[in-house]
Amino acid sequence: MKKPIIGITTSYVKYNDNMEGVYIHHDYHRAVERAGGIPILLPVVKDEEAIKQYVTLCDGIIFSGGEDVDPQFYRKPPHVKIGFFRSERDEFEIKLFDYFSKTKKPIFGICRGIQLINVACGGTLIQDIPSLIEKEVHLHEQTIPRPLPFHHIKLEKNSLINGIWGHQDTLVNSLHHQAIEELGKGLVITALADDGIIEAVEGKDYPYLVAVQWHPESMSEKHPEMQELFNRLVEVSKYHFNNGLETVG
């Protein structure tokens, strides 16, 4: 039986001053493989037809973590504390999200991915949590190893993730300094940290669109509930694969 293909967007890494490479943390593709899917990496391309063929090729997609989102895409000037961003990645992923969402195939956003999806839906971002939120907030860039849980979140009772886990409270890791500010159209907030930072959103009228601010791929090997997020992505992608969803024309 054929396995569903799960596309994973990619980041950049500098090997030296003159050469860059396409990069993704190995935790992503290992979590997809454990779930029974076939992971493929999607480097940035500019050609519209190539983007459409990515969409046709993939049965489900992960918008992965990485660098900050260029604030021009949510109509703000860069804040002094903004980190490295790559505009061509943002432009590519916004187009990829737009084309992919038209097919109604499953979408999963992780860390930067939740932010990118929010921007693609017309929302805005907090460019630096410590310097732009006046009230006291928790540390969201953890000082302990990546796979370890760091702070508490609470899920909405009727959320897809709560349906997968069967409980509303859990601990997650945290590796970000930006977060959702104004929510994009068609999205609903489904999890918050104790300090009010948005930790998960879902598509309001979309069959399966889940995005989280933490990194479940890095917890998934030792925390079964995090692996369940990838299991469900592969499961719903397999359903759509077997039922022949439309491609992008």
Protein Blocks (a to p, Z undefined) as FASTA:
>chain_A
ZZdddddddddddfblmbccddddfklmmmmmmnopacddddddfblklmmmmmmmpmbd
cddedddddfklnopacdfkbccddfklmmmmmmmmmmmmmnopacddehjlmmmmmmmn
opacdfblklmmmbacddfbdfbdfklcfbdcdddfkbmklmmnopabdcdddddfbdcf
bdcehiacfbdcfkopafbdcdfkbfbacddfbdfklmmmmmmklmmmmmmmmmmmmmmm
mnopaddZZ
